[in-house]
Amino acid sequence: MRTPDEFRTLVAAFYQHSRDDYATEFDCISSRLGILSEIEKQVVKNYLDYLLTSGRPDSEVQRAWRSGNSCYLFRGHDLRAFLMELRTLLSQAP
């Protein structure tokens, strides 16, 4: 599956030290989600559902993240955990 532009846009919003302005990672993620429309959020959630629940290897998850040119880097399973948290927040959005 091709990485959606909406996902790449969201990924690009995370950069080195972008979390420094927020008390929690939750606050940082919530702020970044604010750049997306409701339709774009649904596209990202659908993509995360595919990426995280269809047995995609970590290398594919990393490749998808890197496609957004973020300098917010993760090691190993940390990216998958972060994206799962992101997907949970998207699921809770009204």
SERO-4910 file (N, C-alpha, C, O; in steps of 0.05 Angstrom, whole numbers):
BEGIN
 pado doro    nc1    nc2    nc3   cac1   cac2   cac3    cc1    cc2    cc3    oc1    oc2    oc3
  Met    A     17    -24      0      0      0      0     18     25      0     38     26     14
  Arg    A     10     44    -16     25     70    -17     20     86      8     -2     86     18
  Thr    A     40     99     18     38    116     41     22    141     34     30    156     16
  Pro    A     -1    146     47    -17    169     40     -3    196     46     12    198     65
  Asp    A     -9    216     29      2    242     34     -5    253     61     11    267     74
  Glu    A    -29    247     70    -39    257     96    -21    246    119    -16    261    138
  Phe    A    -12    221    117      6    210    137     33    224    136     44    231    156
  Arg    A     43    228    112     69    242    109     67    271    120     87    280    132
  Thr    A     45    284    116     41    311    126     43    311    157     56    328    169
  Leu    A     29    292    169     29    290    198     57    283    208     67    295    228
  Val    A     70    265    196     98    257    204    116    281    203    133    285    221
  Ala    A    114    297    182    132    320    179    128    341    201    145    357    206
  Ala    A    105    340    215     99    358    237    115    351    262    116    367    281
  Phe    A    126    328    263    143    319    286    172    324    279    182    314    259
  Tyr    A    186    339    295    214    346    290    229    346    317    217    345    338
  Gln    A    255    346    314    272    345    338    264    367    358    261    390    350
  His    A    260    359    382    252    377    404    223    387    402    216    405    417
  Ser    A    207    377    384    180    387    381    163    381    406    143    394    411
  Arg    A    171    361    421    157    354    445    163    372    469    149    373    489
  Asp    A    185    387    467    195    404    489    174    425    498    175    433    521
  Asp    A    157    433    481    137    454    487    113    443    501     94    458    508
  Tyr    A    112    417    506     88    404    517     94    389    542    116    378    545
  Ala    A     75    388    560     79    374    586     81    344    582     95    330    596
  Thr    A     65    334    562     64    305    558     66    298    528     61    316    511
  Glu    A     72    274    522     72    265    495     44    266    483     40    273    460
  Phe    A     24    260    500     -4    262    492    -11    290    482    -23    293    461
  Asp    A     -2    310    497     -7    338    489      6    345    462     -5    358    445
  Cys    A     31    335    459     45    340    434     31    327    410     27    340    390
  Ile    A     23    302    413      9    288    392    -17    302    386    -24    306    362
  Ser    A    -32    309    406    -58    322    402    -55    348    387    -71    354    369
  Ser    A    -34    363    393    -29    388    379    -23    382    349    -33    396    332
  Arg    A     -7    363    344      0    356    316    -24    347    301    -26    353    277
  Leu    A    -41    332    313    -66    322    300    -83    346    291    -99    343    272
  Gly    A    -80    369    304    -96    392    298    -91    403    270   -107    420    260
  Ile    A    -69    395    257    -64    406    231    -80    391    209    -81    400    186
  Leu    A    -93    369    217   -108    353    197   -137    358    199   -148    363    221
  Ser    A   -151    357    176   -180    358    176   -191    331    185   -176    312    189
  Glu    A   -216    330    190   -229    305    199   -225    283    178   -220    260    185
  Ile    A   -228    290    153   -224    271    131   -195    261    131   -191    237    127
  Glu    A   -176    279    134   -148    271    134   -142    253    158   -126    234    155
  Lys    A   -154    259    181   -150    243    204   -160    214    199   -147    195    208
  Gln    A   -182    212    185   -193    185    179   -174    170    160   -171    146    163
  Val    A   -163    184    141   -144    172    122   -120    161    138   -111    139    134
  Val    A   -109    178    156    -86    170    173    -93    146    190    -78    127    193
  Lys    A   -117    147    203   -125    125    220   -128     99    204   -119     78    213
  Asn    A   -140    100    181   -143     76    164   -115     65    156   -111     41    156
  Tyr    A    -97     83    150    -70     74    143    -56     61    167    -43     41    164
  Leu    A    -59     73    190    -47     62    214    -59     35    221    -45     16    229
  Asp    A    -85     32    216    -98      6    220    -85    -15    203    -78    -37    212
  Tyr    A    -81     -8    177    -68    -26    159    -39    -32    168    -31    -55    169
  Leu    A    -24    -11    174      4    -14    180      9    -30    206     28    -45    207
  Leu    A     -8    -26    225     -4    -37    252    -18    -64    257    -11    -78    276
  Thr    A    -38    -71    241    -53    -95    247    -51   -117    226    -62   -138    229
  Ser    A    -37   -111    205    -36   -131    183     -9   -146    183     -2   -158    163
  Gly    A      6   -145    205     30   -160    207     53   -148    191     72   -162    184
  Arg    A     52   -122    185     73   -109    170     99   -109    187     98   -105    211
  Pro    A    122   -115    175    147   -116    190    155    -88    199    148    -68    187
  Asp    A    172    -87    220    182    -62    230    196    -45    209    194    -21    209
  Ser    A    209    -59    190    223    -44    169    204    -28    152    210     -6    143
  Glu    A    180    -39    147    160    -25    131    148     -2    147    143     20    136
  Val    A    145     -6    173    135     16    190    155     39    190    147     62    188
  Gln    A    180     32    193    201     52    193    202     67    166    205     91    165
  Arg    A    199     52    144    200     64    117    177     84    114    180    105    102
  Ala    A    153     76    124    130     94    122    136    120    138    130    142    128
  Trp    A    147    117    162    153    141    178    174    158    164    170    183    163
  Arg    A    195    146    154    216    162    141    206    176    116    217    196    107
  Ser    A    184    166    104    173    179     80    163    207     85    160    223     67
  Gly    A    158    213    111    149    240    118    172    259    124    167    282    131
  Asn    A    196    250    122    220    266    126    221    279    154    230    302    157
  Ser    A    212    265    174    214    275    201    242    269    213    253    248    207
  Cys    A    252    287    229    277    282    242    271    272    271    290    270    287
  Tyr    A    246    267    277    237    255    302    241    225    299    224    212    287
  Leu    A    263    214    309    270    186    303    263    167    326    262    175    349
  Phe    A    258    143    318    252    121    337    269     97    331    278     93    309
  Arg    A    274     82    352    289     57    349    270     33    352    252     33    369
  Gly    A    275     13    336    261    -13    339    231    -10    342    217      3    326
  His    A    221    -22    363    192    -24    369    180      2    379    156      5    381
  Asp    A    197     22    386    187     47    397    169     61    377    149     74    385
  Leu    A    175     60    351    159     73    331    131     60    330    111     74    329
  Arg    A    131     34    331    105     20    330     88     28    354     64     33    352
  Ala    A    100     30    378     86     38    402     75     66    400     53     72    407
  Phe    A     92     84    389     83    112    385     60    113    365     41    128    370
  Leu    A     61     99    344     40     99    324     14     87    335     -8     95    327
  Met    A     17     67    352     -7     55    365    -20     76    383    -45     78    383
  Glu    A     -4     92    397    -16    113    414    -29    134    396    -51    144    402
  Leu    A    -17    141    374    -28    160    355    -55    149    344    -74    164    342
  Arg    A    -56    124    337    -80    112    326   -102    112    348   -126    117    342
  Thr    A    -95    107    373   -114    108    395   -126    136    398   -151    138    401
  Leu    A   -110    156    396   -120    184    398   -138    190    374   -159    203    378
  Leu    A   -131    180    351   -148    185    327   -175    171    331   -196    181    322
  Ser    A   -175    148    344   -200    133    348   -218    147    368   -243    144    367
  Gln    A   -206    162    386   -222    175    407   -232    202    398   -249    214    411
  Ala    A   -221    212    376   -229    239    366   -259    238    359   -269    219    347
  Pro    A   -273    260    366   -302    262    359   -307    262    330   -330    263    321
***
